[in-house]
């Protein structure tokens, strides 16, 4: 695939690891990855500022963010704080920071902002994700003004769910890139 836009990936808690689809995409297509100082017990405010530092160096009009899990929530906090219009966002398996299943040791992610995004976006979820119910993911997509894609029983759409290259995700990203 040949992407026209600048793609910025934002991994969730723990980072993506070498066989995660985000890392594989970064290597294959030259995407830039946000590197957080603290991956395991993150502070949302710190993550938001790190995301902002990366985005400030890029052309927002040509930028697509690809966030996974808790990074989706941090990114939505960034949108609420800075209100910068980018080209689009692919929000994969957005973890529900308001749910008891959200990883412990984090701070500032809850409540999940429920504001409409000022740019095109797609929420991709699974029907059996431990970190977000299908209904809650649909609510996120609705309030954020995002297209909603349920890819079926795919767990958290990560390495533990046996997602490596994730061709379907690349196709969804390509559709967003062509907007």
C-alpha positions as CSV (number, residue, x, y, z in Angstrom):
1,X,0.0,0.0,0.0
2,X,1.1,3.5,-0.7
3,X,-0.2,6.0,1.9
4,X,-0.5,9.7,0.9
5,X,-0.7,11.0,4.5
6,X,1.7,11.1,7.4
7,X,0.7,8.3,9.7
8,X,1.4,8.6,13.5
9,X,0.8,5.5,15.6
10,X,0.1,5.7,19.3
11,X,0.4,2.4,21.2
12,X,-1.6,1.7,24.3
13,X,-0.4,0.6,27.7
14,X,2.7,-1.5,27.6
15,X,3.6,-0.3,24.1
16,X,3.1,-2.4,21.0
17,X,6.0,-4.8,21.1
18,X,7.8,-6.2,18.1
19,X,5.0,-8.4,16.7
20,X,2.1,-6.0,17.2
21,X,0.4,-4.8,14.0
22,X,1.3,-1.2,14.8
23,X,5.0,-2.0,15.0
24,X,4.8,-4.1,11.9
25,X,3.1,-1.3,10.0
26,X,5.8,1.2,11.3
27,X,8.5,-1.0,9.9
28,X,6.8,-1.8,6.6
29,X,5.5,1.7,5.8
30,X,7.7,4.1,7.7
31,X,5.0,5.3,10.1
32,X,6.2,7.3,13.1
33,X,5.4,5.9,16.6
34,X,4.8,8.0,19.6
35,X,7.2,7.0,22.3
36,X,5.9,7.5,25.8
37,X,8.2,7.8,28.9
38,X,6.0,5.5,31.0
39,X,4.3,2.6,29.3
40,X,3.1,0.5,32.2
41,X,1.6,3.0,34.7
42,X,0.8,6.0,32.5
43,X,-0.5,9.4,33.4
44,X,-3.0,10.6,30.9
45,X,-1.8,14.3,31.1
46,X,1.8,13.2,30.4
47,X,0.6,11.0,27.4
48,X,-1.4,13.9,26.1
49,X,1.6,16.3,26.2
50,X,3.8,13.7,24.5
51,X,1.2,13.2,21.8
52,X,1.0,17.0,21.4
53,X,4.8,17.3,21.1
54,X,4.8,14.8,18.2
55,X,1.8,16.4,16.4
56,X,3.3,19.9,16.7
57,X,6.1,18.8,14.4
58,X,3.8,17.5,11.7
59,X,1.3,19.1,9.2
60,X,-2.1,18.5,10.8
61,X,-3.9,18.7,7.5
62,X,-2.0,15.7,6.2
63,X,-1.9,13.7,9.5
64,X,-3.7,10.5,10.3
65,X,-3.4,9.1,13.9
66,X,-3.7,5.4,14.4
67,X,-4.3,4.8,18.1
68,X,-4.8,1.5,20.0
69,X,-6.5,0.8,23.3
70,X,-5.8,3.3,26.1
71,X,-4.0,5.5,23.5
72,X,-7.4,6.1,21.9
73,X,-8.6,7.7,25.2
74,X,-5.4,9.8,25.6
75,X,-5.8,10.9,22.0
76,X,-9.4,12.0,22.6
77,X,-8.2,13.9,25.7
78,X,-5.7,15.6,23.4
79,X,-8.4,16.5,20.9
80,X,-10.5,18.0,23.7
81,X,-7.6,20.0,25.1
82,X,-6.1,21.3,21.8
83,X,-8.9,21.1,19.3
84,X,-6.5,20.7,16.4
85,X,-8.1,19.5,13.2
86,X,-6.1,16.7,11.6
87,X,-6.9,14.7,8.4
88,X,-8.3,11.7,10.4
89,X,-8.0,9.1,13.0
90,X,-8.2,5.3,13.2
91,X,-9.2,4.4,16.8
92,X,-8.7,0.7,17.3
93,X,-10.1,-1.2,20.3
94,X,-10.6,2.0,22.4
95,X,-10.3,0.8,26.1
96,X,-13.1,2.0,28.4
97,X,-11.3,4.0,31.1
98,X,-14.6,4.3,33.0
99,X,-15.0,0.5,33.3
100,X,-13.6,-1.7,36.0
101,X,-11.6,-3.7,33.4
102,X,-9.4,-0.7,32.6
103,X,-5.8,-1.5,33.7
104,X,-4.9,-0.5,37.2
105,X,-2.0,1.9,38.0
106,X,-3.1,4.5,35.5
107,X,-4.2,8.0,36.2
108,X,-6.3,10.7,34.5
109,X,-7.8,8.6,31.7
110,X,-11.4,8.6,33.2
111,X,-13.8,9.9,32.4
112,X,-13.6,9.2,28.7
113,X,-14.3,12.4,26.8
114,X,-17.5,12.3,24.9
115,X,-17.0,15.2,22.5
116,X,-17.5,15.1,18.7
117,X,-14.2,15.0,16.8
118,X,-13.6,17.8,14.3
119,X,-12.3,15.5,11.6
120,X,-13.1,12.1,10.0
121,X,-12.5,9.0,12.2
122,X,-13.2,5.3,12.4
123,X,-13.6,3.3,15.5
124,X,-12.7,-0.4,15.0
125,X,-13.8,-2.8,17.7
126,X,-14.4,-6.5,18.4
127,X,-17.4,-8.2,19.8
128,X,-15.4,-9.8,22.6
129,X,-12.9,-7.2,23.7
130,X,-12.2,-7.5,27.5
131,X,-11.4,-3.7,27.7
132,X,-14.6,-2.4,26.1
133,X,-18.1,-3.7,25.5
134,X,-19.5,-3.6,22.0
135,X,-22.2,-1.3,23.2
136,X,-19.7,1.1,24.8
137,X,-17.5,1.1,21.7
138,X,-20.6,1.9,19.6
139,X,-21.4,4.8,22.0
140,X,-17.9,6.1,21.6
141,X,-18.2,6.0,17.8
142,X,-21.6,7.8,17.9
143,X,-20.6,10.6,20.2
144,X,-17.2,11.1,18.5
145,X,-18.9,11.2,15.1
146,X,-16.9,8.2,14.0
147,X,-17.6,5.5,11.5
148,X,-18.1,2.2,13.5
149,X,-16.5,-1.1,12.4
150,X,-17.1,-4.3,14.3
151,X,-14.6,-6.9,13.1
152,X,-16.3,-9.8,15.1
153,X,-14.6,-11.9,17.7
154,X,-11.1,-10.4,17.6
155,X,-10.4,-9.9,21.3
156,X,-8.4,-6.7,21.9
157,X,-7.1,-6.7,18.4
158,X,-3.5,-7.2,19.6
159,X,-0.8,-9.8,19.7
160,X,-2.6,-11.8,22.4
161,X,-5.5,-12.0,20.0
162,X,-3.1,-13.2,17.3
163,X,-3.1,-10.0,15.3
164,X,0.2,-9.5,13.6
165,X,0.2,-7.8,10.2
166,X,-3.6,-7.2,10.2
167,X,-4.4,-6.7,6.6
168,X,-8.0,-5.7,7.2
169,X,-6.8,-2.8,9.4
170,X,-4.5,-1.6,6.6
171,X,-7.5,-1.6,4.2
172,X,-9.5,0.4,6.7
173,X,-6.6,2.8,7.2
174,X,-6.3,3.1,3.4
175,X,-10.0,4.0,3.1
176,X,-9.5,6.8,5.7
177,X,-6.3,8.0,3.9
178,X,-8.3,8.4,0.7
179,X,-10.9,10.8,2.2
